[in-house]
Amino acid sequence: SDDINCLSGYLDNLEMKYVLSSGYFSSKINTLFVPSTAGSLKLILIKPSGKKRFVIGSRIARLPPGSYYIKSNLSEELAFEVVLGFCFSSYKYQPFKKKKENFDVLLCIPKNVNKKRIIAFSKAEFFVRNLINTPASFLGPNNFENVIKLFAKEKCFTFESIIGEDLVRQNFPMIHTVGKAGREAPRFIELNWGKSNNYKVTLVGKGVCFDTGGLNIKSGTSMGNMKKDMAGAASVLGLAECIVSLNLEVSLKVLIPIVENSISSQSFRPGDVLLSRKGLTVEVNNTDAEGRLILADALSYADEGKPDLLVCMATLTGSARVALGQDIVPFYCDEDTFSATLISCSQENCDPMWRLPFYSEYEDMIESNVADLDNAPKSGMAGSITAALFLKKFVEMSTSFVHCDIFAWSLSDYPGRPIGGIMQGVRSLFTAIESQVKKD
């Protein structure tokens, strides 16, 4: 904005010697503290630098305790980013710390920022981060179900749960097979909200509370962060939070298969052939490709309801990170118009996403010699695409299908994104769904 450009030029031409000797300038964050004639703090000037999002909001969050308002007339887009960055930068995960840090910086929301939207996005982000950051010892299948049950009660969802052997009786065989080795029984959660005649949205999230890799056990380095393997489930709950808080006129269904991929005498094995809800058989070539197995049963059930939009969110492959890094969420969708809307919404919401193809010529890579499908192609090439193609085999009747291969973790301390769990793709998806509802 013009204000920021003027500020930048002003700081570049300051008498730096005087500022530094007075002790008011922080070169580390390019921030100038301007005192009044009485010596109290009057004004803070912030010079943005670099290209990372949420930089200004993050700097405001690091100011001395107090209440602040933004004097510059920021554009609507920049004001939204600044306030959102400020909110996200205030997050601290410290339930297990004896000495907790207080956050004593308050920021007045500019008039050109949608207050309800900021609050909804921030509440969803904090909810998702807390779930992802919680150790598996405190968020196994039982406790995760209890959290979802409380969420359903607060948000006026109907709640249903299928647990243990009932999964077999009600035809969710792969969810049961993957989770039966765990200390706590696997389960399948269903939430419903909204009027049935509205635009039908179904959300499916991968809920692996901890992933050892099963008998194809992960290395210690790879396993250490696997409490986050339920981030897909957390993310669809965050999206549901936004939809309900902002009262989007949809008929919403949320489906979450919850398991632990553990090791015991009950573990499923490489070489096993599993029967899915849809009737397709799957050869297990790697027990560490378990997420797509539980999602397959959940997606089959979701597809039976013929939703207008079916969204799947999962921490599914390392290949997605190799392709696009930790920040950008690859998504798969055959509908060009919705895909273009989703990319536009991702830019608008500082929530980067990019489209990858359901490339049908790779389908032979997920074929098996002994079953209908192979859960883990041996070549390792195009891993995110072949995983998406696997899931697509279980969706036929939904009008639109979107699969998001998220990472849901910040490896370093970035503006607005401290180390740990983060919410990805939710703001983009919400805004795209909102646009679709208004169009219909």
C-alpha positions, -999 to +999 in steps of 0.1 A: +000+000+000+010+036-003+013+039+035+038+010+036+058+024+007+060+058+023+070+042+056+097+021+039+112+052+023+111+071+055+130+044+074+156+042+046+164+079+050+164+081+088+195+094+107+203+058+118+231+070+141+207+090+162+180+063+163+204+036+173+221+057+200+186+066+214+178+029+216+145+031+198+152+011+167+152-027+164+171-037+134+162-073+139+125-067+130+129-033+113+107-015+139+110+021+151+096+031+185+087+068+185+084+085+219+062+114+228+078+146+242+069+133+276+090+101+269+061+077+266+055+055+236+036+074+210+039+055+177+055+024+163+066+022+127+071-012+111+090-017+078+080-049+061+107-070+047+109-103+028+081-121+010+067-143+037+030-139+046+019-126+080+052-107+087+035-074+099+010-092+121+037-113+136+057-082+145+027-065+161+022-096+182+058-093+195+054-057+206+055-047+243+023-055+263-004-030+255-033-021+232-027-010+197-045+002+166-034+005+130-031+041+120-023+035+084-051+031+059-044-004+048-062-020+018-088-046+027-065-074+016-035-063+035-055-054+066-070-090+066-035-105+063-021-083+091-049-091+115-050-128+107-012-129+111-014-112+144-041-137+157-021-167+145+011-153+161-006-151+195-009-189+196+010-208+222+007-246+229+016-249+266-008-273+285+022-293+297+044-264+308+045-256+345+054-219+337+030-206+311+036-174+291+009-147+290+000-129+258-007-093+266-008-076+232-042-064+220-050-052+185-080-033+174-095-048+143-097-022+114-131-013+101-124-028+067-118-063+081-147-087+085-146-093+123-168-124+123-146-140+096-114-133+114-128-148+147-141-179+129-108-185+111-088-179+142-109-202+164-107-229+138-070-225+135-064-228+172-088-258+175-069-276+147-035-267+161-044-279+196-056-312+182-025-318+161-001-308+188-016-330+215+005-361+222-011-394+212-009-405+248-036-379+255-055-381+222-060-418+213-091-430+196-112-429+229-103-393+238-105-381+202-140-394+200-148-376+232-134-343+218-155-347+187-186-356+207-182-324+227-176-304+195-208-319+181-228-309+212-215-274+212-222-269+174-256-287+173-244-316+151-260-350+154-234-376+165-230-413+157-201-437+164-194-472+152-168-490+173-147-522+172-164-553+159-194-533+149-173-519+121-172-554+105-210-559+110-218-525+094-194-531+065-163-509+073-138-538+071-107-519+062-111-494+090-114-524+114-084-542+099-060-512+101-070-503+137-076-537+154-039-539+165-043-508+186-048-508+224-080-488+218-106-500+193-109-484+159-141-464+152-160-444+126-176-411+135-204-394+116-217-358+123-246-341+105-257-305+105-280-282+085-311-286+064-312-317+042-324-297+011-294-274+011-262-278-010-248-311+002-212-310+015-195-341+029-161-339+046-139-369+052-107-367+073-080-392+081-079-398+118-048-419+125-040-409+161-005-424+158+012-442+130+041-466+137+040-477+101+027-511+113+048-541+105+065-520+079+077-500+108+089-464+103+124-453+113+127-434+146+131-401+127+100-406+106+079-419+135+087-392+159+061-367+145+033-392+138+010-377+164+001-354+135-013-382+114-048-373+125-044-338+110-069-345+082-096-353+108-086-321+127-088-301+095-123-312+085-134-303+120-118-269+116-137-265+083-169-276+100-162-250+127-160-223+100-191-234+082-212-235+114-198-203+129-204-183+097-238-201+092-232-213+056-264-227+042-253-262+035-263-297+045-231-308+062-218-343+069-184-350+086-170-385+085-139-395+104-123-430+106-102-431+138-075-457+143-040-463+157-017-480+132+001-501+159+021-534+161+008-565+178-003-600+170-034-585+155-015-563+129-024-567+093+005-578+072+023-571+039+008-595+013-027-596+030-057-590+007-084-569+022-120-566+011-133-530+011-168-516+018-172-510-020-164-546-028-130-539-043-101-560-030-068-544-020-034-561-018-014-547+011+022-542-001+031-518+027+013-514+061+026-478+063+002-469+035-027-474+059-044-440+056-058-446+021-073-479+034-094-464+061-103-434+038-114-458+011-142-472+034-151-438+046-152-424+010-174-453-002-199-445+026-198-408+018-203-414-019-234-435-013-251-402-001-244-386-035-232-352-021-228-322-043-193-318-030-171-345-013-139-332+003-111-355+016-083-342+038-053-363+048-017-363+057-013-390+030+021-389+013+057-376+017+057-373-021+034-342-018+061-325+003+088-334-023+067-319-050+055-287-033+072-283+000+056-278+034+036-247+026+016-255-005-012-280-003-017-301-035-053-309-043-070-331-068-102-323-086-116-331-120-139-300-121-120-271-137-144-243-125-142-253-088-105-259-091-099-224-104-121-210-077-102-229-050-068-216-063-082-180-063-096-184-028-062-198-016-045-166-028-072-144-012-069-162+021-031-165+024-036-203+024-016-216-006-030-246-026-021-259-060-038-284-084-023-317-093-039-341-118-058-373-114-035-386-142-053-417-155-023-431-173-008-439-139-037-461-129-017-492-139+007-484-110-021-491-085-031-524-101-023-557-084-016-592-097-037-608-070-064-582-062-082-552-077-059-527-062-024-523-047-021-500-017+016-491-022+031-491-057+067-503-055+082-477-078+076-448-055+072-424-084+042-400-085+034-411-050+008-384-042-009-388-076-012-426-073-025-422-037-052-398-051-060-422-079-065-450-053-090-429-034-108-419-065-116-456-072-140-454-042-159-423-055-184-426-083-217-408-075-206-375-059-210-345-082-176-331-073-146-347-055-117-329-040-088-346-023-062-325-003-028-341+006-018-318+035+013-316+057-002-297+086+030-289+103+055-260+105+091-272+107+104-238+118+092-207+135+076-187+107+055-155+110+020-166+121+031-203+121+052-214+151+068-248+151+041-275+154+007-282+140-010-257+116-043-256+097-039-259+059-065-256+031-094-249+054-098-211+047-095-217+010-120-246+010-145-226+031-144-196+008-147-218-023-177-236-008-192-202+002-188-190-034-204-222-047-234-219-023-240-182-034-238-192-070-263-220-066 
